[in-house]
Amino acid sequence: MIEVSREGSYALLIWRMPRVNVLSPESVTAFQEALESVLTDSQVRGIVITSANPEFLAGADIRYVQQLVERQSIEEIYQNSWRVQEVFLRVETGGKPVVAAIGGSALGGGYELALACHHRIAWNASDIEIGLPETTLGLMPGAGGTQRLPRKIGVAPALQLILEGRRLRPAEAHAYGLVEELVGQREDLIPRALQWLSQTSSFLGNPWNAPDYRIEQGHPQSEEGRRIFTAAIAKLRERTYGNYPGLEYALRAVYEGLQVPFVEGLRIESSYFARTLATREARAMVRTLFIERQRLLSLPHRPAQVPPASFQKVVILGAGMMGSAIAYVCAQAGYATWVKDTSPQALEKARNFSENLLQREVQRGRLSPQKAQGIQQRLSYTTEYQPLAGADLVIEAVFEDRAVKTQVYAEILPYLSPQGVLASNTSTLPITSLAEAAGVPDRFIGLHFFSPAERMPLLEIILGKHTSQQTLAWALDFSVKIGKVPVVVRDSRGFFTSRVFGTYVREGLRMLMEGVPPALIENLGRQAGMPVGPLALADEVSLSLMYSILRQTERDLGVSLAEDPVASVGELFVEKLGRSGRKAGKGFYEYPPEGKKYLWSELNRYFPSRPIDPALYPELRDRFLYVQVAEALRALKEGILLDARDGDVASILGWGFPPFTGGVFSMIEWVGEEQFRMRMNYLKMRYGDRFDAS
Ligand code: NAD
């Protein structure tokens, strides 16, 4: 697991675990033994810690963390963290200079090991990530990160990095002071590390190891410190509304730990780490955001007998907002990608979109100029069909209009390769009906991307009634290749994601009609844990889109949906007032050309507000989440999902359902089953059958 080798009077400790380098009880023991062997060897004058794997050290083994959160007591978790702290302290105070030679990602516990060294050199490669992202999984650093980082780079930047869980590319990590040096080639790492050791004649340890060390700038009891912490608390509160205990514990660990000697600080960190892991939020987040997400990436729904997809040429029809971003993602994954639109202007915009994005990525050090050029060269734009011949995968992203879509299917079909797959990015039109219109129902599938497609991690894959096993398998292979987490669902109106998340917007519209002040609606939505308020969301998706889908549904099904709040609010806002959302520059919000958006001041004329007793706020917040859970349960019962666990991942990655709950189904466990049922029954009694979860 850990190899020890010698270079003259220096020792190399090389991490080489079979799959991926992670911190687990076994690997920590192996590392400790290797470390002791070189610390006690009088011939060894200095140590390099490095890795033979692509990653330096990826952090804690999350499967082991899951065992901790599911089964262990706070005391046991504390002991566990403390054991790692002791080993890292030996690195730091063992009496020999230690340098971390970082040739791959160093995250969480991996970076914390590097922090315990006396010097850090990283390979400046654009796909390496460095940082402490634990809080994004509902955890917090527990191997010295909250104590060493602020002492090393300063309290304010350390708090920012820890609380945002940011992963930095080497150049950025260097600018923040997370690593002292960068090298251009991986091969240069070890020679440079050895050179550093050879120049380090007198060994002093890290500054905070001195008994009289006291942090100078940003001490919590200093004026500057008080300012930093007050701002950090306020910012955290504004961002999370107290929904993430792990973040608050991390903040406390820094605050308290900086006021005591360093080793005491480590103890404080371990105790908050244990408390964090014991929360239901940590349990829910680890399970969904890591374990279940990994499960989906292993493609549990892929038909095993189908050989892997061998797509070479991908065609995107429609160079609008979605099409341009999807094309970018495909080219990035290595596909020769063609973008087709009827409008040359749209193509020009799409080209600019990818060029700007690439430029930004290069500037931020996330992409090498060579890779950026490669991506650009794989993208081609055309108004003609001819160059599209032999397409292995066509993703249609033209206007959400059945007639337009049907027409482009007829036009593209002759250019599709004999086994080629035709996919639609429609967000609402049933896939089976589009597949039939296209005339290749077995080779047709829904590939529903989320906006902005270059960033959103989920791909909702929708099976039509006649979609073949081969088409499904290849769609799944494609999803992994482009780096998206696939969730397979059966066909229905709004599929899974749009259907469930639409209920959140609708609940907001209902509250507006009930006279709840709009600012309160928005704040309560965010307090409930949703990323944006429902009215802001309605403006983003556009009320006009929701309204036209509603009308289309009425026509398709021959029913009246007048009860739906989108019907009445849509009629007023879209038809009468022409305020259809952000794209139109006006909706529930005003969008001044410069400056921030704000709620339209005339809303009160159409929806007179009444005072709301603050005692009712929890109920309003619950309505936002419970209405989604009830809809998700109905979808599950109807067989839209292949597995409830898929829905948890889809809800968080797809539309930002509060991660701290573990997702739209896990929320039931997070609340407690009994309590959840009682609350849902109450809401049903008071507000109607949309809260029926039976
Ligand atoms: P858009 O209006 O930005 O782009 C549509 C593009 O299609 C335009 O550039 C238009 O010129 C082009 N087009 C129209 N007819 C064409 C034809 N016959 N041949 C080639 N190109 C043609 O729309 P969008 O927001 O990118 O949405 C596209 C599709 O993606 C829709 O089906 C929509 O429902 C779906 N979708 C949208 C979102 C979203 O957030 N906007 C999310 C998921 C899915």
Boltz pocket constraint, residues with backbone or C-beta under 6 A from the ligand:
constraints:
  - pocket:
      binder: B
      contacts: [[A, 317], [A, 318], [A, 319], [A, 320], [A, 321], [A, 322], [A, 323], [A, 340], [A, 341], [A, 342], [A, 343], [A, 346], [A, 396], [A, 397], [A, 398], [A, 399], [A, 400], [A, 401], [A, 404], [A, 408], [A, 425], [A, 426], [A, 427], [A, 428], [A, 448], [A, 449], [A, 450], [A, 451]]
      max_distance: 6.0
